Amino acid sequence: MKINYTTQGTCSKSIEVEVENGIVKNVCFTGGCNGNLQGIGALVKGMKVDEVITRLEGIRCGSKLTSCPDQLCKALHSLKA
């Protein structure tokens, strides 16, 4: 399953996420800190969705209440719903 998730409260504008059988196949952020977000995408590729959520959910960026990794978790939750 593939979705395009519109982020809220971050520099990135959206996240395209592809998941197959509970495993993250691909993550692509639009906007934001390109190098860091490519790194996050590469690190989570091949991981179980629940493991990504466990590791990244709740991370904050500076004084913001969310971050790009946290928004990725929100996108993954929407796939599970």
N, CA, C and O atoms as CSV, one atom per row, in Angstrom:
chain,resi,resn,atom,element,x,y,z
A,1,MET,N,N,0.845,-1.171,0.000
A,1,MET,CA,C,0.000,0.000,0.000
A,1,MET,C,C,0.893,1.237,0.000
A,1,MET,O,O,1.914,1.277,0.686
A,2,LYS,N,N,0.505,2.223,-0.760
A,2,LYS,CA,C,1.268,3.465,-0.861
A,2,LYS,C,C,0.345,4.635,-0.561
A,2,LYS,O,O,-0.785,4.685,-1.047
A,3,ILE,N,N,0.837,5.589,0.251
A,3,ILE,CA,C,0.069,6.799,0.523
A,3,ILE,C,C,0.969,8.019,0.391
A,3,ILE,O,O,2.195,7.919,0.449
A,4,ASN,N,N,0.337,9.160,0.214
A,4,ASN,CA,C,1.022,10.442,0.256
A,4,ASN,C,C,0.413,11.200,1.426
A,4,ASN,O,O,-0.736,11.636,1.358
A,5,TYR,N,N,1.180,11.355,2.493
A,5,TYR,CA,C,0.705,11.956,3.741
A,5,TYR,C,C,1.147,13.414,3.806
A,5,TYR,O,O,2.331,13.712,3.651
A,6,THR,N,N,0.202,14.318,4.035
A,6,THR,CA,C,0.507,15.737,4.182
A,6,THR,C,C,0.910,15.999,5.633
A,6,THR,O,O,0.131,15.759,6.555
A,7,THR,N,N,2.121,16.488,5.823
A,7,THR,CA,C,2.643,16.717,7.172
A,7,THR,C,C,2.074,18.002,7.765
A,7,THR,O,O,1.572,18.870,7.051
A,8,GLN,N,N,2.166,18.100,9.088
A,8,GLN,CA,C,1.724,19.292,9.800
A,8,GLN,C,C,2.788,19.673,10.816
A,8,GLN,O,O,3.253,18.828,11.581
A,9,GLY,N,N,3.180,20.960,10.826
A,9,GLY,CA,C,4.111,21.459,11.827
A,9,GLY,C,C,5.571,21.183,11.567
A,9,GLY,O,O,6.395,21.300,12.474
A,10,THR,N,N,5.913,20.813,10.332
A,10,THR,CA,C,7.315,20.531,9.995
A,10,THR,C,C,7.715,21.276,8.728
A,10,THR,O,O,6.869,21.811,8.010
A,11,CYS,N,N,9.014,21.301,8.468
A,11,CYS,CA,C,9.521,21.931,7.245
A,11,CYS,C,C,9.168,21.101,6.014
A,11,CYS,O,O,8.943,21.649,4.934
A,12,SER,N,N,9.119,19.768,6.178
A,12,SER,CA,C,8.698,18.937,5.048
A,12,SER,C,C,7.212,19.151,4.810
A,12,SER,O,O,6.464,19.434,5.747
A,13,LYS,N,N,6.791,19.021,3.584
A,13,LYS,CA,C,5.402,19.269,3.209
A,13,LYS,C,C,4.575,17.992,3.108
A,13,LYS,O,O,3.373,17.996,3.377
A,14,SER,N,N,5.233,16.893,2.714
A,14,SER,CA,C,4.519,15.627,2.585
A,14,SER,C,C,5.513,14.460,2.651
A,14,SER,O,O,6.724,14.627,2.511
A,15,ILE,N,N,4.941,13.278,2.872
A,15,ILE,CA,C,5.736,12.052,2.928
A,15,ILE,C,C,5.018,11.009,2.083
A,15,ILE,O,O,3.837,10.733,2.292
A,16,GLU,N,N,5.731,10.438,1.139
A,16,GLU,CA,C,5.203,9.311,0.383
A,16,GLU,C,C,5.757,8.047,1.027
A,16,GLU,O,O,6.971,7.869,1.129
A,17,VAL,N,N,4.853,7.172,1.460
A,17,VAL,CA,C,5.244,5.967,2.178
A,17,VAL,C,C,4.665,4.752,1.482
A,17,VAL,O,O,3.490,4.731,1.118
A,18,GLU,N,N,5.508,3.733,1.300
A,18,GLU,CA,C,5.046,2.474,0.736
A,18,GLU,C,C,5.337,1.365,1.739
A,18,GLU,O,O,6.468,1.202,2.198
A,19,VAL,N,N,4.293,0.604,2.072
A,19,VAL,CA,C,4.404,-0.495,3.031
A,19,VAL,C,C,3.822,-1.748,2.398
A,19,VAL,O,O,2.780,-1.704,1.744
A,20,GLU,N,N,4.511,-2.866,2.604
A,20,GLU,CA,C,4.032,-4.143,2.083
A,20,GLU,C,C,4.191,-5.199,3.169
A,20,GLU,O,O,5.292,-5.416,3.676
A,21,ASN,N,N,3.101,-5.848,3.521
A,21,ASN,CA,C,3.112,-6.889,4.551
A,21,ASN,C,C,3.731,-6.417,5.869
A,21,ASN,O,O,4.471,-7.158,6.517
A,22,GLY,N,N,3.425,-5.188,6.255
A,22,GLY,CA,C,3.913,-4.656,7.521
A,22,GLY,C,C,5.357,-4.202,7.516
A,22,GLY,O,O,5.906,-3.877,8.568
A,23,ILE,N,N,5.985,-4.173,6.345
A,23,ILE,CA,C,7.384,-3.765,6.199
A,23,ILE,C,C,7.456,-2.496,5.356
A,23,ILE,O,O,6.809,-2.398,4.314
A,24,VAL,N,N,8.250,-1.523,5.815
A,24,VAL,CA,C,8.439,-0.280,5.069
A,24,VAL,C,C,9.289,-0.577,3.839
A,24,VAL,O,O,10.417,-1.055,3.955
A,25,LYS,N,N,8.747,-0.295,2.676
A,25,LYS,CA,C,9.464,-0.531,1.414
A,25,LYS,C,C,10.148,0.729,0.900
A,25,LYS,O,O,11.233,0.658,0.322
A,26,ASN,N,N,9.511,1.892,1.110
A,26,ASN,CA,C,10.089,3.135,0.609
A,26,ASN,C,C,9.480,4.322,1.351
A,26,ASN,O,O,8.294,4.322,1.680
A,27,VAL,N,N,10.313,5.334,1.609
A,27,VAL,CA,C,9.875,6.586,2.224
A,27,VAL,C,C,10.540,7.725,1.465
A,27,VAL,O,O,11.753,7.716,1.257
A,28,CYS,N,N,9.739,8.709,1.050
A,28,CYS,CA,C,10.272,9.865,0.344
A,28,CYS,C,C,9.605,11.121,0.885
A,28,CYS,O,O,8.389,11.283,0.777
A,29,PHE,N,N,10.408,12.014,1.470
A,29,PHE,CA,C,9.914,13.282,2.004
A,29,PHE,C,C,9.991,14.353,0.923
A,29,PHE,O,O,10.923,14.356,0.118
A,30,THR,N,N,9.026,15.256,0.900
A,30,THR,CA,C,9.064,16.432,0.036
A,30,THR,C,C,9.291,17.645,0.923
A,30,THR,O,O,8.522,17.895,1.851
A,31,GLY,N,N,10.355,18.402,0.637
A,31,GLY,CA,C,10.715,19.548,1.459
A,31,GLY,C,C,11.522,19.101,2.663
A,31,GLY,O,O,11.835,17.920,2.815
A,32,GLY,N,N,11.849,20.044,3.502
A,32,GLY,CA,C,12.610,19.733,4.712
A,32,GLY,C,C,14.095,19.627,4.460
A,32,GLY,O,O,14.587,20.051,3.415
A,33,CYS,N,N,14.806,19.065,5.409
A,33,CYS,CA,C,16.265,18.912,5.354
A,33,CYS,C,C,16.614,17.678,4.531
A,33,CYS,O,O,16.645,16.564,5.053
A,34,ASN,N,N,16.873,17.880,3.264
A,34,ASN,CA,C,16.999,16.801,2.296
A,34,ASN,C,C,17.924,15.669,2.729
A,34,ASN,O,O,17.524,14.506,2.682
A,35,GLY,N,N,19.128,15.972,3.142
A,35,GLY,CA,C,20.082,14.923,3.510
A,35,GLY,C,C,19.609,14.108,4.697
A,35,GLY,O,O,19.666,12.878,4.673
A,36,ASN,N,N,19.141,14.789,5.741
A,36,ASN,CA,C,18.655,14.082,6.932
A,36,ASN,C,C,17.447,13.212,6.609
A,36,ASN,O,O,17.340,12.087,7.095
A,37,LEU,N,N,16.549,13.728,5.798
A,37,LEU,CA,C,15.334,12.980,5.492
A,37,LEU,C,C,15.613,11.804,4.564
A,37,LEU,O,O,14.943,10.775,4.652
A,38,GLN,N,N,16.591,11.943,3.678
A,38,GLN,CA,C,17.008,10.788,2.874
A,38,GLN,C,C,17.602,9.720,3.787
A,38,GLN,O,O,17.391,8.524,3.583
A,39,GLY,N,N,18.345,10.167,4.794
A,39,GLY,CA,C,18.936,9.240,5.762
A,39,GLY,C,C,17.872,8.485,6.542
A,39,GLY,O,O,17.973,7.271,6.721
A,40,ILE,N,N,16.856,9.197,7.004
A,40,ILE,CA,C,15.763,8.536,7.731
A,40,ILE,C,C,15.090,7.504,6.827
A,40,ILE,O,O,14.829,6.376,7.246
A,41,GLY,N,N,14.813,7.899,5.592
A,41,GLY,CA,C,14.193,6.975,4.640
A,41,GLY,C,C,15.025,5.721,4.430
A,41,GLY,O,O,14.486,4.616,4.378
A,42,ALA,N,N,16.339,5.889,4.309
A,42,ALA,CA,C,17.225,4.742,4.105
A,42,ALA,C,C,17.279,3.854,5.348
A,42,ALA,O,O,17.324,2.629,5.235
A,43,LEU,N,N,17.274,4.465,6.526
A,43,LEU,CA,C,17.359,3.691,7.769
A,43,LEU,C,C,16.106,2.870,8.046
A,43,LEU,O,O,16.203,1.753,8.554
A,44,VAL,N,N,14.936,3.401,7.723
A,44,VAL,CA,C,13.699,2.682,8.034
A,44,VAL,C,C,13.297,1.685,6.951
A,44,VAL,O,O,12.437,0.835,7.182
A,45,LYS,N,N,13.906,1.780,5.783
A,45,LYS,CA,C,13.590,0.845,4.700
A,45,LYS,C,C,13.909,-0.581,5.157
A,45,LYS,O,O,15.011,-0.865,5.625
A,46,GLY,N,N,12.934,-1.459,5.015
A,46,GLY,CA,C,13.102,-2.854,5.424
A,46,GLY,C,C,12.697,-3.128,6.866
A,46,GLY,O,O,12.678,-4.282,7.294
A,47,MET,N,N,12.372,-2.078,7.620
A,47,MET,CA,C,11.965,-2.255,9.014
A,47,MET,C,C,10.465,-2.531,9.108
A,47,MET,O,O,9.691,-2.141,8.234
A,48,LYS,N,N,10.071,-3.213,10.187
A,48,LYS,CA,C,8.652,-3.406,10.468
A,48,LYS,C,C,8.045,-2.059,10.854
A,48,LYS,O,O,8.678,-1.256,11.539
A,49,VAL,N,N,6.828,-1.826,10.414
A,49,VAL,CA,C,6.126,-0.579,10.706
A,49,VAL,C,C,6.101,-0.313,12.207
A,49,VAL,O,O,6.389,0.803,12.641
A,50,ASP,N,N,5.763,-1.319,13.000
A,50,ASP,CA,C,5.669,-1.132,14.453
A,50,ASP,C,C,7.009,-0.764,15.068
A,50,ASP,O,O,7.047,-0.013,16.043
A,51,GLU,N,N,8.098,-1.269,14.529
A,51,GLU,CA,C,9.434,-0.937,15.045
A,51,GLU,C,C,9.776,0.521,14.735
A,51,GLU,O,O,10.340,1.218,15.578
A,52,VAL,N,N,9.441,0.976,13.549
A,52,VAL,CA,C,9.674,2.376,13.187
A,52,VAL,C,C,8.899,3.281,14.143
A,52,VAL,O,O,9.438,4.263,14.653
A,53,ILE,N,N,7.642,2.946,14.380
A,53,ILE,CA,C,6.805,3.747,15.274
A,53,ILE,C,C,7.389,3.758,16.686
A,53,ILE,O,O,7.457,4.811,17.319
A,54,THR,N,N,7.806,2.609,17.175
A,54,THR,CA,C,8.383,2.519,18.521
A,54,THR,C,C,9.620,3.398,18.662
A,54,THR,O,O,9.810,4.037,19.697
A,55,ARG,N,N,10.455,3.436,17.644
A,55,ARG,CA,C,11.711,4.181,17.714
A,55,ARG,C,C,11.560,5.684,17.484
A,55,ARG,O,O,12.291,6.474,18.080
A,56,LEU,N,N,10.620,6.085,16.629
A,56,LEU,CA,C,10.587,7.482,16.180
A,56,LEU,C,C,9.418,8.320,16.692
A,56,LEU,O,O,9.478,9.549,16.657
A,57,GLU,N,N,8.369,7.675,17.163
A,57,GLU,CA,C,7.190,8.438,17.585
A,57,GLU,C,C,7.512,9.331,18.783
A,57,GLU,O,O,8.161,8.908,19.739
A,58,GLY,N,N,7.042,10.577,18.705
A,58,GLY,CA,C,7.209,11.511,19.807
A,58,GLY,C,C,8.465,12.362,19.746
A,58,GLY,O,O,8.656,13.237,20.591
A,59,ILE,N,N,9.326,12.125,18.762
A,59,ILE,CA,C,10.524,12.957,18.609
A,59,ILE,C,C,10.080,14.369,18.243
A,59,ILE,O,O,9.201,14.565,17.404
A,60,ARG,N,N,10.698,15.333,18.884
A,60,ARG,CA,C,10.369,16.742,18.635
A,60,ARG,C,C,11.543,17.429,17.951
A,60,ARG,O,O,12.694,17.022,18.113
A,61,CYS,N,N,11.243,18.468,17.190
A,61,CYS,CA,C,12.265,19.254,16.502
A,61,CYS,C,C,12.312,20.632,17.162
A,61,CYS,O,O,11.427,21.460,16.947
A,62,GLY,N,N,13.347,20.869,17.964
A,62,GLY,CA,C,13.463,22.143,18.661
A,62,GLY,C,C,12.262,22.368,19.560
A,62,GLY,O,O,11.916,21.507,20.368
A,63,SER,N,N,11.625,23.521,19.421
A,63,SER,CA,C,10.464,23.845,20.258
A,63,SER,C,C,9.149,23.367,19.635
A,63,SER,O,O,8.084,23.538,20.227
A,64,LYS,N,N,9.221,22.773,18.454
A,64,LYS,CA,C,8.009,22.262,17.803
A,64,LYS,C,C,7.486,21.042,18.558
A,64,LYS,O,O,8.257,20.333,19.205
A,65,LEU,N,N,6.205,20.801,18.479
A,65,LEU,CA,C,5.601,19.660,19.156
A,65,LEU,C,C,5.725,18.368,18.357
A,65,LEU,O,O,5.290,17.311,18.816
A,66,THR,N,N,6.312,18.445,17.173
A,66,THR,CA,C,6.453,17.284,16.301
A,66,THR,C,C,7.782,17.392,15.554
A,66,THR,O,O,8.566,18.310,15.795
A,67,SER,N,N,8.023,16.462,14.660
A,67,SER,CA,C,9.232,16.455,13.823
A,67,SER,C,C,8.917,15.631,12.580
A,67,SER,O,O,7.853,15.019,12.488
A,68,CYS,N,N,9.833,15.616,11.634
A,68,CYS,CA,C,9.622,14.787,10.444
A,68,CYS,C,C,9.545,13.298,10.806
A,68,CYS,O,O,8.681,12.602,10.273
A,69,PRO,N,N,10.417,12.776,11.695
A,69,PRO,CA,C,10.259,11.371,12.091
A,69,PRO,C,C,8.909,11.101,12.772
A,69,PRO,O,O,8.299,10.058,12.538
A,70,ASP,N,N,8.448,12.027,13.603
A,70,ASP,CA,C,7.154,11.868,14.265
A,70,ASP,C,C,6.024,11.889,13.233
A,70,ASP,O,O,5.068,11.122,13.350
A,71,GLN,N,N,6.127,12.753,12.231
A,71,GLN,CA,C,5.118,12.804,11.171
A,71,GLN,C,C,5.118,11.521,10.352
A,71,GLN,O,O,4.063,11.077,9.900
A,72,LEU,N,N,6.287,10.920,10.156
A,72,LEU,CA,C,6.362,9.624,9.481
A,72,LEU,C,C,5.556,8.595,10.273
A,72,LEU,O,O,4.844,7.782,9.684
A,73,CYS,N,N,5.660,8.625,11.587
A,73,CYS,CA,C,4.889,7.701,12.424
A,73,CYS,C,C,3.395,7.935,12.256
A,73,CYS,O,O,2.621,6.978,12.206
A,74,LYS,N,N,2.986,9.176,12.168
A,74,LYS,CA,C,1.568,9.484,11.954
A,74,LYS,C,C,1.110,8.923,10.601
A,74,LYS,O,O,0.001,8.400,10.485
A,75,ALA,N,N,1.954,9.033,9.597
A,75,ALA,CA,C,1.630,8.460,8.280
A,75,ALA,C,C,1.499,6.940,8.387
A,75,ALA,O,O,0.582,6.351,7.813
A,76,LEU,N,N,2.412,6.311,9.119
A,76,LEU,CA,C,2.358,4.854,9.276
A,76,LEU,C,C,1.125,4.422,10.055
A,76,LEU,O,O,0.520,3.399,9.738
A,77,HIS,N,N,0.745,5.195,11.078
A,77,HIS,CA,C,-0.485,4.896,11.811
A,77,HIS,C,C,-1.688,4.948,10.869
A,77,HIS,O,O,-2.592,4.118,10.966
A,78,SER,N,N,-1.700,5.918,9.962
A,78,SER,CA,C,-2.837,6.037,9.052
A,78,SER,C,C,-2.930,4.837,8.115
A,78,SER,O,O,-4.021,4.486,7.666
A,79,LEU,N,N,-1.805,4.211,7.818
A,79,LEU,CA,C,-1.819,3.008,6.990
A,79,LEU,C,C,-2.364,1.816,7.755
A,79,LEU,O,O,-2.974,0.919,7.174
A,80,LYS,N,N,-2.140,1.811,9.060
A,80,LYS,CA,C,-2.598,0.689,9.882
A,80,LYS,C,C,-4.095,0.758,10.162
A,80,LYS,O,O,-4.723,-0.256,10.468
A,81,ALA,N,N,-4.665,1.959,10.058
A,81,ALA,CA,C,-6.088,2.161,10.421
A,81,ALA,C,C,-7.021,1.494,9.439
A,81,ALA,O,O,-8.239,1.568,9.598
